[in-house]
Amino acid sequence: MTLQFTVSPDFTPDHLSGWFIFNTWLQRTLDLPVHLQIYDDFHSQREAIRTDAVDLIYANPYDAAMLVRDKGFRPLVKPESRADEALIAVSAESEYHHVEDLKPGIRLAITEDPDVHMMGMIMLEPADLDAGSVQTRTCDGYVLVAKELLRRNSDAGIFLVEAYDDLSSVIRNQLRVLVRSHIHVVHHSLMLGPRLAGQRELLLDALVNMHSCEKGRGVLEALKFSRWEAVDDEEMEFMIDLVDTLMT
């Protein structure tokens, strides 16, 4: 049996090689064949989850609820000191300097990243903007959101902070950040499905100790993580409830 591993499509391209290195580490740790399947978008990945074609996933906070409550997944770990945060940016040449300056009817560049979109829309509330008063332009990634702003095809864009910080300095110098979220407790998590339940303790122990050996540190460096932190069921339920609350 080949296990199926996947990563939330909102990771930045710079991390792609790191996930393939991590997949090799997974195979050696579990002594099982593991296939890393990269999906181009959230829809195709969720369809794979619905059809039980995923055994292990680095999941975004929004999808965590479906994985836990509908598919019986359990959390393993999260990257140390790395919460998911969002920001709203505009072109550096824009007339908008504060989020309150944004007007109804603005063109808003977004991705299909659900938790980042949620946080971004919350940050638009001081401008009295909501889904009914903005024109959204959905992009396949954050680089394309940036291009929307640089080409002035959109007035503002919602970014995952990590993805924004990964943009080149040339691009970031042509943008202006209006506001950043500071939620702190929403994060991506590595989660495993029911078919791997018997391997949970083995994998959890290997993950939380990965930073203590040279090879493990090399894998973490490829992912740009310092170390993994364990996530228990209670912490995951708290985050799922928080995301549910923020979504309503």
DOZA-734504 format. One record per residue: residue number from 0; residue in three letters; z, y, x of N, C-alpha, C in turn. Coordinates in nm, 4 decimals. Each point is the difference from the previous one (the first is absolute). Layout:
N
num_residu_nup_nnorth_neast_caup_canorth_caeast_cup_cnorth_ceast
NUM_ALA_Z_Y_X_Z_Y_X_Z_Y_X
...
% end
This chain:
248
num_residu_nup_nnorth_neast_caup_canorth_caeast_cup_cnorth_ceast
0_MET_0.0000_-0.1202_0.0845_0.0000_0.1202_-0.0845_0.0000_0.1249_0.0878
1_THR_-0.0944_0.0864_-0.0230_-0.0038_0.1274_0.0706_0.0671_0.1063_-0.0856
2_LEU_0.1023_0.0645_0.0552_0.0698_0.1050_-0.0728_-0.0819_0.1278_0.0015
3_GLN_0.0155_0.0775_-0.1061_-0.0764_0.1239_-0.0135_0.0939_0.1194_0.0175
4_PHE_-0.0305_0.0811_0.1003_0.0787_0.1206_0.0298_-0.0872_0.1222_-0.0230
5_THR_0.0563_0.1037_-0.0574_-0.0763_0.1224_-0.0196_0.0908_0.1212_0.0179
6_VAL_-0.0632_0.1142_0.0119_0.0693_0.1267_0.0268_-0.0463_0.1024_-0.1020
7_SER_0.0931_0.0780_-0.0521_-0.0366_0.1040_-0.0966_-0.1139_0.0848_0.0556
8_PRO_-0.1025_0.0265_-0.0795_-0.1189_0.0706_0.0521_0.0248_0.1426_0.0461
9_ASP_0.1215_0.0517_-0.0130_0.0242_0.1379_0.0413_0.0358_0.0133_0.1473
10_PHE_-0.0060_-0.1110_0.0771_0.0269_0.0148_0.1431_-0.1134_0.0774_0.0654
11_THR_0.0343_0.0684_0.1108_-0.1019_0.0798_0.0666_-0.0855_-0.0885_0.0913
12_PRO_-0.1272_0.0346_0.0221_-0.0890_-0.0832_0.0821_0.0549_-0.0287_0.1388
13_ASP_0.0817_0.0917_0.0526_0.0569_-0.0201_0.1343_0.0890_-0.1231_0.0066
14_HIS_0.0496_-0.0456_-0.1181_0.0926_-0.1120_-0.0020_-0.0691_-0.1349_-0.0203
15_LEU_-0.1318_-0.0004_-0.0209_-0.0698_-0.1240_-0.0350_0.0164_-0.1061_0.1090
16_SER_-0.0230_0.0356_0.1253_0.0110_-0.0998_0.1063_0.1434_-0.0515_0.0100
17_GLY_0.0970_0.0869_-0.0271_0.1397_-0.0410_0.0043_0.0317_-0.1082_-0.1015
18_TRP_-0.0594_0.0108_-0.1187_0.0259_-0.1018_-0.1026_-0.0624_-0.1338_0.0389
19_PHE_-0.1133_0.0008_0.0671_-0.0586_-0.1276_0.0459_0.0873_-0.0623_0.1098
20_ILE_0.0572_0.0835_0.0863_0.0925_-0.0521_0.1018_0.1241_-0.0576_-0.0677
21_PHE_0.0497_0.0701_-0.1010_0.1166_-0.0496_-0.0734_-0.0323_-0.1321_-0.0696
22_ASN_-0.1202_-0.0139_-0.0518_-0.0399_-0.1245_-0.0667_0.0031_-0.1178_0.0978
23_THR_-0.0428_0.0250_0.1238_0.0071_-0.1056_0.1025_0.1456_-0.0383_0.0259
24_TRP_0.0876_0.0996_0.0063_0.1436_-0.0270_0.0193_0.0538_-0.0818_-0.1179
25_LEU_-0.0429_0.0320_-0.1208_0.0443_-0.0749_-0.1183_-0.0370_-0.1480_0.0117
26_GLN_-0.1235_-0.0262_0.0405_-0.0452_-0.1392_0.0099_0.0836_-0.0784_0.1001
27_ARG_0.0315_0.0628_0.1125_0.0794_-0.0684_0.1025_0.1434_-0.0198_-0.0481
28_THR_0.0541_0.0977_-0.0714_0.1392_-0.0092_-0.0460_0.0147_-0.1063_-0.1082
29_LEU_-0.0944_-0.0016_-0.0935_0.0079_-0.0954_-0.1106_-0.0605_-0.1348_0.0349
30_ASP_-0.0777_-0.0030_0.1087_-0.0738_-0.1216_0.0383_-0.0876_-0.0467_-0.1159
31_LEU_-0.0612_0.0968_-0.0622_-0.0900_-0.0266_-0.1129_-0.1210_0.0931_0.0110
32_PRO_-0.1156_-0.0431_-0.0507_-0.1146_0.0921_-0.0008_0.0210_0.1124_-0.1016
33_VAL_-0.0226_0.1225_0.0449_0.0164_0.1175_-0.0865_-0.1270_0.0835_0.0103
34_HIS_-0.0573_0.0313_-0.1142_-0.1217_0.0819_-0.0025_0.0355_0.1407_-0.0447
35_LEU_-0.0368_0.0993_0.0815_0.0208_0.1403_-0.0386_-0.1211_0.0474_-0.0794
36_GLN_0.0226_0.0286_-0.1267_-0.1069_0.0499_-0.0874_0.0218_0.1490_-0.0238
37_ILE_-0.0945_0.0809_0.0454_0.0072_0.1442_-0.0212_-0.0854_0.0359_-0.1216
38_TYR_0.0609_0.0623_-0.0984_-0.0728_0.0423_-0.1202_-0.0364_0.1479_0.0120
39_ASP_-0.1159_0.0329_-0.0523_-0.0503_0.1368_0.0120_0.0721_0.0969_-0.0927
40_ASP_0.0571_-0.0522_-0.1077_0.0609_0.0900_-0.0980_0.1154_-0.0706_-0.0702
41_PHE_0.0789_0.0781_-0.0732_0.1180_-0.0524_-0.0678_-0.0384_-0.0956_-0.1129
42_HIS_-0.1107_0.0276_-0.0697_-0.0389_-0.0843_-0.1138_-0.0280_-0.1440_0.0442
43_SER_-0.0767_-0.0155_0.1058_-0.0339_-0.1356_0.0450_0.1227_-0.0714_0.0549
44_GLN_0.0894_0.0735_0.0649_0.1215_-0.0641_0.0495_0.0896_-0.0439_-0.1166
45_ARG_0.0145_0.0842_-0.1013_0.0847_-0.0381_-0.1146_-0.0592_-0.1187_-0.0749
46_GLU_-0.1315_-0.0089_-0.0052_-0.0621_-0.1154_-0.0644_0.0329_-0.1276_0.0781
47_ALA_-0.0006_0.0106_0.1334_0.0382_-0.1159_0.0828_0.1452_-0.0389_-0.0250
48_ILE_0.0869_0.0998_-0.0170_0.1413_-0.0295_-0.0304_0.0103_-0.0690_-0.1348
49_ARG_-0.0730_0.0516_-0.0982_0.0073_-0.0573_-0.1353_-0.0468_-0.1453_-0.0025
50_THR_-0.0951_-0.0336_0.0855_-0.0535_-0.1363_0.0017_0.0707_-0.0871_0.1044
51_ASP_0.1156_0.0451_0.0463_0.0836_-0.0762_0.0941_-0.0727_-0.0324_0.1308
52_ALA_-0.0823_0.0939_0.0460_-0.0738_-0.0194_0.1246_0.0661_0.0712_0.1173
53_VAL_0.1279_0.0381_-0.0153_0.0729_0.0685_0.1069_0.1340_-0.0704_0.0188
54_ASP_0.0331_-0.0306_0.1258_0.1288_-0.0633_0.0320_0.0957_0.0952_0.0692
55_LEU_-0.0537_0.0940_0.0717_0.0814_0.0931_0.0776_-0.0715_0.1340_-0.0025
56_ILE_0.0772_0.1068_-0.0209_-0.0652_0.1303_-0.0154_0.0879_0.1111_0.0539
57_TYR_-0.0621_0.0954_0.0696_0.0665_0.1251_0.0344_-0.0335_0.0948_-0.1136
58_ALA_0.0963_0.0141_-0.0927_-0.0298_0.0601_-0.1303_0.0488_0.1429_-0.0109
59_ASN_-0.0723_0.0789_-0.0782_0.0462_0.1355_-0.0293_0.1061_-0.0054_-0.1101
60_PRO_0.0813_0.1057_-0.0144_0.1116_-0.0033_-0.0951_-0.0431_-0.0220_-0.1450
61_TYR_-0.1155_0.0521_-0.0373_-0.0446_-0.0141_-0.1390_-0.0287_-0.1465_-0.0329
62_ASP_-0.0681_-0.0691_0.0872_-0.0357_-0.1397_-0.0257_0.1194_-0.0941_0.0132
63_ALA_0.1087_0.0477_0.0627_0.1182_-0.0852_0.0183_0.0551_-0.0484_-0.1343
64_ALA_-0.0045_0.0844_-0.1017_0.0531_-0.0395_-0.1309_-0.0760_-0.1196_-0.0558
65_MET_-0.1334_0.0046_0.0050_-0.0801_-0.1119_-0.0497_0.0258_-0.1258_0.0832
66_LEU_0.0112_0.0161_0.1306_0.0198_-0.1156_0.0878_0.1335_-0.0684_-0.0279
67_VAL_0.1052_0.0790_-0.0204_0.1335_-0.0568_-0.0229_0.0127_-0.0549_-0.1415
68_ARG_-0.0348_0.0825_-0.0972_0.0300_-0.0341_-0.1388_-0.1020_-0.0934_-0.0643
69_ASP_-0.1251_0.0065_0.0443_-0.1027_-0.0843_-0.0636_-0.0387_-0.1203_0.0848
70_LYS_0.0162_0.0108_0.1324_-0.0513_-0.1049_0.0876_0.1050_-0.0697_0.0846
71_GLY_0.1258_0.0404_-0.0142_0.1085_-0.0694_0.0703_0.0052_0.0228_0.1493
72_PHE_-0.0581_0.1116_0.0482_0.0093_0.0316_0.1431_0.1405_0.0504_0.0316
73_ARG_0.0409_-0.0156_0.1264_0.1280_0.0524_0.0476_-0.0241_0.0865_0.1237
74_PRO_0.0823_0.1047_0.0170_-0.0177_0.0869_0.1183_0.0488_-0.0684_0.1263
75_LEU_-0.0606_0.0376_0.1106_0.0443_-0.0465_0.1309_0.0514_0.1164_0.0834
76_VAL_-0.0896_0.0882_0.0385_0.0353_0.1082_0.0921_-0.0809_0.1253_-0.0323
77_LYS_0.0454_0.1107_0.0603_-0.0728_0.1273_-0.0025_0.0033_0.0569_0.1410
78_PRO_-0.0933_0.0869_0.0355_0.0062_0.0631_0.1324_0.1226_0.0902_0.0089
79_GLU_0.0667_-0.0008_0.1149_0.1203_0.0812_0.0175_-0.0325_0.1485_-0.0116
80_SER_0.0831_0.0709_-0.0742_-0.0062_0.1468_-0.0097_-0.1387_0.0496_-0.0373
81_ARG_-0.0634_-0.0679_-0.0927_-0.1339_0.0430_-0.0405_-0.0113_-0.0052_-0.1517
82_ALA_0.0304_0.1081_-0.0652_-0.0130_0.0082_-0.1455_-0.1381_0.0524_-0.0362
83_ASP_-0.0447_-0.0345_-0.1201_-0.1262_0.0531_-0.0508_0.0249_0.1403_-0.0549
84_GLU_-0.0712_0.0955_0.0521_0.0082_0.1366_-0.0520_-0.1414_0.0514_-0.0229
85_ALA_-0.0116_0.1023_-0.0832_-0.1308_0.0568_-0.0320_0.0000_0.1489_0.0335
86_LEU_-0.1181_0.0556_0.0142_-0.0130_0.1448_0.0187_-0.1252_0.0490_-0.0711
87_ILE_0.0008_0.1288_-0.0291_-0.1169_0.0660_-0.0581_-0.0528_0.0987_0.1026
88_ALA_-0.1290_-0.0095_0.0290_-0.0613_0.0880_0.0996_-0.1243_0.0661_-0.0591
89_VAL_-0.0378_0.1108_0.0625_-0.1214_0.0723_-0.0371_-0.0751_0.0335_0.1289
90_SER_-0.1183_0.0516_-0.0134_-0.0720_0.0489_0.1171_0.0768_0.1164_0.0609
91_ALA_-0.0029_0.0113_0.1323_0.0675_0.1118_0.0667_-0.0593_0.1336_-0.0418
92_GLU_-0.1228_-0.0020_-0.0522_-0.0644_0.1236_-0.0445_0.0242_0.0275_-0.1475
93_SER_0.0770_-0.0857_-0.0637_0.0241_0.0150_-0.1433_0.0860_0.1232_-0.0300
94_GLU_-0.0155_0.0500_-0.1202_0.0843_0.1123_-0.0432_0.1379_-0.0465_-0.0454
95_TYR_0.0198_-0.1334_-0.0071_0.1289_-0.0533_-0.0450_0.0938_-0.0189_0.1193
96_HIS_0.1178_0.0624_-0.0094_0.0989_-0.0113_0.1081_0.1274_-0.0705_-0.0454
97_HIS_0.0213_-0.0082_-0.1292_0.1170_-0.0668_-0.0562_-0.0469_-0.0852_-0.1178
98_VAL_0.0750_-0.1072_-0.0293_-0.0428_-0.0862_-0.1085_-0.0031_0.0763_-0.1323
99_GLU_0.0871_0.0994_-0.0147_0.0024_0.0784_-0.1238_-0.1267_0.0836_-0.0183
100_ASP_-0.0779_0.0180_0.1081_-0.1248_0.0777_-0.0093_-0.1112_-0.0778_-0.0694
101_LEU_0.0123_-0.1335_-0.0048_-0.1065_-0.0831_-0.0565_-0.0121_0.0261_-0.1509
102_LYS_-0.1231_0.0059_-0.0486_-0.0260_0.0394_-0.1384_-0.0548_-0.1171_-0.0813
103_PRO_0.0176_0.0050_-0.1322_-0.0613_-0.1033_-0.0847_-0.1509_-0.0076_0.0237
104_GLY_-0.0509_-0.1223_0.0008_-0.1427_-0.0192_0.0230_-0.0363_-0.0253_0.1445
105_ILE_0.0989_0.0020_0.0900_-0.0315_-0.0249_0.1415_-0.0592_-0.1395_0.0171
106_ARG_-0.0810_-0.0129_0.1032_-0.0580_-0.1295_0.0351_0.0942_-0.0671_0.1001
107_LEU_0.0525_-0.1166_-0.0383_0.1030_-0.0679_0.0795_-0.0550_-0.1307_0.0552
108_ALA_-0.0070_-0.0106_0.1317_-0.0477_-0.1232_0.0643_0.1167_-0.0975_0.0156
109_ILE_-0.0209_-0.1222_-0.0452_0.1064_-0.1016_0.0042_-0.0599_-0.1332_0.0463
110_THR_0.0881_-0.0953_0.0270_-0.0425_-0.1389_0.0182_0.0557_-0.0797_-0.1178
111_GLU_-0.0234_-0.1309_0.0019_0.0559_-0.0847_-0.1048_0.1376_-0.0539_0.0384
112_ASP_0.0595_0.0598_0.1041_0.1338_-0.0401_0.0447_0.1007_0.0458_-0.1055
113_PRO_0.0549_-0.0906_-0.0816_0.0729_0.0423_-0.1197_0.1302_0.0722_0.0264
114_ASP_0.0797_-0.0451_0.0979_0.1280_0.0672_0.0213_-0.0191_0.1368_0.0647
115_VAL_-0.0996_0.0120_0.0876_-0.0284_0.1296_0.0616_-0.0532_0.0969_-0.1046
116_HIS_-0.0858_-0.0499_-0.0881_-0.0515_0.0846_-0.1086_0.1151_0.0479_-0.0885
117_MET_0.0916_-0.0918_-0.0310_0.1157_0.0348_-0.0829_0.0815_0.1109_0.0651
118_MET_0.0317_-0.0155_0.1299_0.0809_0.1012_0.0680_-0.0752_0.1328_0.0066
119_GLY_-0.1301_-0.0064_0.0217_-0.0793_0.1227_0.0060_0.0007_0.0744_-0.1313
120_MET_-0.0139_-0.0748_-0.1106_-0.0016_0.0652_-0.1312_0.1356_0.0626_-0.0311
121_ILE_0.1080_-0.0633_0.0443_0.1338_0.0588_-0.0199_0.0095_0.1338_0.0748
122_MET_-0.0589_0.0041_0.1205_0.0079_0.1232_0.0790_-0.0869_0.1116_-0.0562
123_LEU_-0.0903_-0.0332_-0.0938_-0.0819_0.1035_-0.0641_0.0715_0.0650_-0.1180
124_GLU_0.1116_-0.0570_-0.0420_0.0687_0.0511_-0.1183_0.0451_0.1457_0.0137
125_PRO_0.0439_0.0474_0.1190_0.0353_0.1429_0.0109_-0.1159_0.0936_-0.0329
126_ALA_-0.1231_-0.0503_0.0077_-0.1164_0.0809_-0.0357_-0.0391_-0.0228_-0.1456
127_ASP_0.0858_-0.0720_-0.0749_-0.0284_-0.0338_-0.1405_-0.1309_-0.0774_-0.0141
128_LEU_-0.0277_-0.0848_0.0961_-0.1207_-0.0821_-0.0040_0.0379_-0.1446_-0.0278
129_ASP_-0.0856_-0.0669_-0.0757_0.0177_-0.1431_-0.0238_-0.1381_-0.0643_-0.0059
130_ALA_-0.0036_-0.1264_-0.0387_-0.1279_-0.0720_0.0010_-0.1029_0.0630_-0.0928
131_GLY_0.0474_0.0707_-0.1021_-0.0928_0.0604_-0.0953_-0.0536_0.1347_0.0429
132_SER_0.0553_0.0577_0.1050_-0.0425_0.1346_0.0392_-0.0632_0.0060_0.1386
133_VAL_-0.0323_-0.1175_0.0561_-0.0704_-0.0031_0.1290_-0.1233_-0.0906_-0.0132
134_GLN_-0.0976_0.0266_0.0846_-0.1193_-0.0857_0.0070_0.0156_-0.0891_0.1232
135_THR_0.0204_-0.1286_-0.0222_0.0216_-0.0887_0.1140_-0.1322_-0.0558_0.0509
136_ARG_-0.0071_-0.0115_0.1317_-0.1157_-0.0601_0.0678_0.0562_-0.1136_0.0859
137_THR_-0.0276_-0.1234_-0.0406_0.0587_-0.1160_0.0663_-0.0832_-0.0398_0.1224
138_CYS_0.0689_-0.0114_0.1138_-0.0651_-0.0350_0.1270_0.0470_-0.1387_0.0444
139_ASP_-0.0794_-0.0636_0.0856_0.0334_-0.1349_0.0477_0.1042_-0.0001_0.1104
140_GLY_0.0343_0.1147_0.0543_0.0986_0.0045_0.1074_0.0392_0.1434_0.0293
141_TYR_0.1028_0.0157_0.0854_0.0529_0.1340_0.0260_-0.0913_0.0824_0.0901
142_VAL_-0.0793_-0.0655_0.0832_-0.0971_0.0745_0.0795_-0.1001_0.0687_-0.0924
143_LEU_-0.0374_-0.0702_-0.1071_-0.0944_0.0588_-0.0956_0.0664_0.1102_-0.0819
144_VAL_0.1305_-0.0116_-0.0253_0.0713_0.1098_-0.0662_-0.0073_0.1251_0.0886
145_ALA_0.0224_-0.0189_0.1291_-0.0081_0.1134_0.0936_-0.1400_0.0613_0.0002
146_LYS_-0.1025_-0.0864_-0.0016_-0.1374_0.0520_-0.0011_-0.0271_0.0798_-0.1273
147_GLU_0.0570_-0.0459_-0.1118_-0.0162_0.0755_-0.1255_0.0515_0.1433_0.0159
148_LEU_0.1121_0.0140_0.0709_0.0592_0.1332_0.0179_-0.0812_0.0823_0.0996
149_LEU_-0.0413_-0.0642_0.1091_-0.0739_0.0740_0.1025_-0.1353_0.0484_-0.0517
150_ARG_-0.0595_-0.0787_-0.0886_-0.1290_0.0397_-0.0577_0.0180_0.0917_-0.1201
151_ARG_0.1250_0.0262_-0.0354_0.0367_0.0838_-0.1140_-0.0530_-0.0568_-0.1315
152_ASN_-0.0170_-0.1322_-0.0027_-0.0362_-0.0665_-0.1249_0.1220_-0.0179_-0.0898
153_SER_0.1201_0.0045_0.0593_0.1253_-0.0073_-0.0738_0.0911_0.1127_0.0468
154_ASP_0.0878_0.0441_-0.0903_0.0893_0.1111_0.0324_0.1273_-0.0470_0.0696
155_ALA_0.0449_-0.1204_-0.0339_0.1220_-0.0542_0.0584_-0.0129_-0.1514_0.0071
156_GLY_0.0820_-0.0602_0.0847_-0.0041_-0.1454_0.0136_0.1394_-0.0568_0.0151
157_ILE_0.0191_-0.1219_-0.0499_0.1267_-0.0699_0.0139_-0.0151_-0.1064_0.1090
158_PHE_0.0913_0.0026_0.0971_-0.0052_-0.0922_0.1134_0.1298_-0.0796_0.0108
159_LEU_-0.0104_-0.1225_0.0484_0.1149_-0.0694_0.0575_0.0317_0.0711_0.1308
160_VAL_0.1256_0.0377_0.0219_0.0345_0.0778_0.1199_-0.0428_-0.0723_0.1264
161_GLU_0.0237_-0.1307_0.0059_-0.0371_-0.0761_0.1191_-0.1495_0.0089_0.0259
162_ALA_-0.0796_-0.0093_-0.1069_-0.1451_0.0078_0.0152_-0.0424_0.1398_0.0441
163_TYR_0.0667_0.1015_-0.0539_-0.0324_0.1382_0.0400_0.0307_0.0199_0.1486
164_ASP_0.1154_-0.0492_0.0420_0.0386_0.0170_0.1409_-0.0921_-0.0776_0.0938
165_ASP_-0.0674_-0.1031_-0.0524_-0.0928_-0.0782_0.0821_-0.1378_0.0652_0.0111
166_LEU_-0.0247_0.1034_-0.0818_-0.1275_0.0714_0.0131_-0.0065_0.0659_0.1376
167_SER_-0.1200_0.0212_0.0488_-0.0135_0.0645_0.1318_0.0519_0.1430_-0.0085
168_SER_0.0440_0.0505_0.1147_0.0495_0.1385_0.0026_-0.1098_0.0982_-0.0388
169_VAL_-0.1247_-0.0355_0.0295_-0.1124_0.0870_-0.0368_-0.0059_0.0174_-0.1517
170_ILE_0.0193_-0.1112_-0.0725_-0.0028_0.0069_-0.1469_0.1254_0.0699_-0.0522
171_ARG_0.1188_-0.0410_0.0508_0.1241_0.0584_-0.0518_0.0054_0.1519_0.0245
172_ASN_-0.0617_0.0452_0.1081_0.0013_0.1440_0.0275_-0.0852_0.0793_-0.0985
173_GLN_-0.0824_-0.0715_-0.0770_-0.0833_0.0670_-0.1004_0.0595_-0.0121_-0.1405
174_LEU_0.1212_-0.0560_-0.0058_0.0678_-0.0177_-0.1290_0.1335_0.0747_0.0012
175_ARG_0.0545_0.0207_-0.1187_0.1316_0.0637_-0.0135_0.0834_-0.0821_-0.0986
176_VAL_0.1205_-0.0379_0.0436_0.0900_-0.0764_-0.0877_0.0775_0.0978_-0.0877
177_LEU_-0.0037_-0.0240_-0.1313_0.0742_0.0853_-0.0933_0.1408_-0.0527_-0.0250
178_VAL_0.0139_-0.1315_-0.0104_0.1309_-0.0577_-0.0322_0.0014_-0.1471_0.0386
179_ARG_0.1171_-0.0485_0.0414_0.0216_-0.1405_0.0331_0.1137_-0.0544_-0.0853
180_SER_-0.0078_-0.1258_-0.0357_0.1107_-0.0635_-0.0728_0.1097_-0.0412_0.0979
181_HIS_0.1214_-0.0165_-0.0548_0.1138_-0.0471_0.0815_0.0814_-0.0975_-0.0857
182_ILE_-0.0630_-0.1094_-0.0396_0.0667_-0.0983_-0.0869_0.0814_-0.0989_0.0837
183_HIS_-0.0525_-0.0404_0.1133_0.0698_-0.0813_0.1016_0.0158_-0.1487_-0.0336
184_VAL_0.0098_-0.0393_-0.1253_0.0356_-0.1394_-0.0313_-0.1184_-0.0810_-0.0537
185_VAL_-0.1196_0.0570_-0.0019_-0.1186_-0.0728_-0.0447_-0.0762_-0.0454_0.1246
186_HIS_-0.0311_-0.1283_0.0074_-0.0591_-0.0506_0.1239_-0.0892_-0.1212_-0.0265
187_HIS_-0.0919_-0.0250_0.0911_-0.0753_-0.1247_-0.0005_0.0928_-0.1136_0.0459
188_SER_-0.0320_-0.1202_-0.0441_0.0808_-0.1159_0.0388_-0.0899_-0.1203_0.0224
189_LEU_0.0407_-0.0830_0.0942_-0.0637_-0.1300_0.0166_0.0673_-0.0962_-0.0980
190_MET_-0.0802_-0.0647_-0.0828_0.0551_-0.0848_-0.1063_-0.0679_-0.1360_0.0012
191_LEU_0.0745_-0.1033_-0.0365_-0.0617_-0.1331_-0.0004_0.0073_-0.0626_-0.1390
192_GLY_-0.1027_-0.0813_-0.0276_-0.0148_-0.0600_-0.1312_0.0683_-0.1346_-0.0116
193_PRO_0.0005_-0.0572_-0.1198_0.0730_-0.1243_-0.0269_-0.0420_-0.1172_0.0885
194_ARG_-0.1264_-0.0086_0.0390_-0.0422_-0.1145_0.0813_0.0612_0.0021_0.1400
195_LEU_0.0530_0.1167_0.0406_0.0625_0.0111_0.1322_0.1521_0.0074_-0.0095
196_ALA_0.0547_-0.0271_-0.1193_0.1447_0.0166_-0.0194_0.0799_-0.0804_0.1016
197_GLY_-0.0449_-0.1175_0.0335_0.0729_-0.0843_0.0939_-0.0030_0.0499_0.1429
198_GLN_-0.0886_0.0955_0.0295_-0.0122_0.0550_0.1352_0.0700_0.1355_0.0132
199_ARG_0.0675_0.0443_-0.1061_0.0522_0.1375_-0.0019_0.0999_0.0251_0.1130
200_GLU_0.0980_-0.0853_0.0157_0.1032_0.0262_0.1002_-0.0574_-0.0039_0.1403
201_LEU_-0.0903_-0.0951_0.0268_-0.0656_-0.0085_0.1306_-0.0757_0.1288_0.0309
202_LEU_-0.0782_0.0450_-0.0978_-0.0827_0.1179_0.0213_0.0851_0.1267_0.0097
203_LEU_0.1018_0.0108_-0.0844_0.0867_0.1177_0.0026_0.0695_0.0129_0.1347
204_ASP_0.0524_-0.1098_0.0510_0.0687_0.0036_0.1294_-0.0962_0.0405_0.1119
205_ALA_-0.1211_-0.0544_-0.0044_-0.0979_0.0333_0.1046_-0.0399_0.1474_-0.0072
206_LEU_-0.0121_0.0518_-0.1214_-0.0432_0.1394_-0.0167_0.1070_0.0985_0.0470
207_VAL_0.1247_-0.0195_-0.0406_0.1039_0.0983_0.0354_0.0350_-0.0069_0.1486
208_ASN_-0.0380_-0.1089_0.0660_0.0244_-0.0114_0.1443_-0.1263_0.0204_0.0827
209_MET_-0.1073_0.0386_-0.0650_-0.1279_0.0139_0.0714_0.0088_0.0988_0.1160
210_HIS_0.0788_0.1070_-0.0170_0.0066_0.1040_0.1022_0.0748_-0.0447_0.1254
211_SER_0.0675_-0.1151_-0.0069_0.0863_-0.0407_0.1112_-0.0738_-0.0795_0.1078
212_CYS_-0.1275_-0.0299_-0.0197_-0.0765_-0.0692_0.1042_-0.1269_0.0787_0.0308
213_GLU_-0.0529_-0.0212_0.1186_-0.1141_0.0806_0.0462_-0.1226_-0.0175_-0.0891
214_LYS_-0.0309_-0.1266_-0.0363_-0.1171_-0.0239_-0.0842_0.0156_0.0648_-0.1360
215_GLY_0.1225_-0.0119_-0.0554_0.0249_0.0606_-0.1303_-0.0142_0.1508_0.0045
216_ARG_0.0529_0.0612_0.1058_-0.0123_0.1460_0.0133_-0.1462_0.0412_0.0095
217_GLY_-0.0811_-0.0842_0.0646_-0.1424_0.0302_0.0090_-0.0665_0.0005_-0.1372
218_VAL_0.0404_-0.0950_-0.0855_-0.0549_-0.0041_-0.1355_0.0430_0.1245_-0.0775
219_LEU_0.1285_0.0353_0.0125_0.0501_0.1187_-0.0707_-0.0704_0.1268_0.0480
220_GLU_-0.0230_0.0090_0.1292_-0.0699_0.1179_0.0526_-0.1411_0.0095_-0.0559
221_ALA_-0.0645_-0.1168_-0.0184_-0.1350_0.0001_-0.0574_0.0020_0.0524_-0.1429
222_LEU_0.1121_-0.0232_-0.0693_0.0142_0.0492_-0.1375_0.0567_0.1413_-0.0046
223_LYS_0.0420_0.0506_0.1170_0.0652_0.1314_0.0097_0.1330_0.0012_-0.0741
224_PHE_0.0689_-0.1145_0.0001_0.1345_-0.0106_-0.0551_0.0975_-0.0175_0.1175
225_SER_0.1253_0.0448_-0.0173_0.1008_-0.0211_0.1029_0.0672_-0.1360_-0.0179
226_ARG_0.0303_-0.0360_-0.1239_0.0592_-0.1296_-0.0307_-0.0029_-0.0182_-0.1515
227_TRP_0.0287_-0.1242_-0.0430_0.0098_-0.0276_-0.1434_0.1464_0.0046_-0.0421
228_GLU_0.0228_0.0452_-0.1245_0.1327_-0.0055_-0.0610_-0.0059_-0.0920_-0.1214
229_ALA_0.1019_-0.0836_-0.0172_0.0025_-0.0897_-0.1154_0.0120_0.0797_-0.1303
230_VAL_-0.0656_-0.0492_-0.1038_0.0104_0.0575_-0.1352_0.0515_-0.1094_-0.0919
231_ASP_0.1136_0.0233_-0.0656_0.0504_-0.1030_-0.0908_-0.0474_0.0269_-0.1425
232_ASP_0.0302_-0.0946_-0.0886_-0.0480_0.0105_-0.1376_0.0565_0.1235_-0.0699
233_GLU_0.1248_0.0347_0.0296_0.0627_0.1148_-0.0660_-0.0699_0.1303_0.0384
234_GLU_-0.0295_0.0151_0.1288_-0.0696_0.1218_0.0434_-0.1385_0.0089_-0.0635
235_MET_-0.0681_-0.1150_-0.0094_-0.1324_0.0010_-0.0610_0.0072_0.0371_-0.1482
236_GLU_0.0976_-0.0544_-0.0714_0.0144_0.0334_-0.1422_0.0298_0.1481_-0.0176
237_PHE_0.0828_0.0574_0.0894_0.0310_0.1431_-0.0070_-0.1278_0.0820_0.0155
238_MET_-0.0844_-0.0367_0.0976_-0.1231_0.0763_0.0216_-0.0952_-0.0145_-0.1178
239_ILE_-0.0103_-0.1208_-0.0538_-0.0892_-0.0212_-0.1150_0.0461_0.0846_-0.1190
240_ASP_0.1313_0.0013_-0.0258_0.0527_0.0806_-0.1109_-0.0259_0.1483_0.0240
241_LEU_0.0155_0.0444_0.1258_-0.0244_0.1409_0.0320_-0.1459_0.0363_-0.0243
242_VAL_-0.0913_-0.0843_0.0459_-0.1427_0.0265_-0.0203_-0.0319_0.0024_-0.1490
243_ASP_0.0585_-0.0938_-0.0758_-0.0207_-0.0002_-0.1456_0.0460_0.1312_-0.0611
244_THR_0.1170_0.0490_0.0453_0.0543_0.1252_-0.0533_-0.0908_0.1178_0.0337
245_LEU_-0.0478_0.0035_0.1232_-0.0864_0.1104_0.0413_-0.1342_-0.0028_-0.0719
246_MET_-0.0437_-0.1193_-0.0385_-0.1299_-0.0118_-0.0663_0.0047_0.0453_-0.1460
247_THR_0.1233_0.0062_-0.0589_0.0105_0.0326_-0.1425_0.0446_0.1439_-0.0202
% end
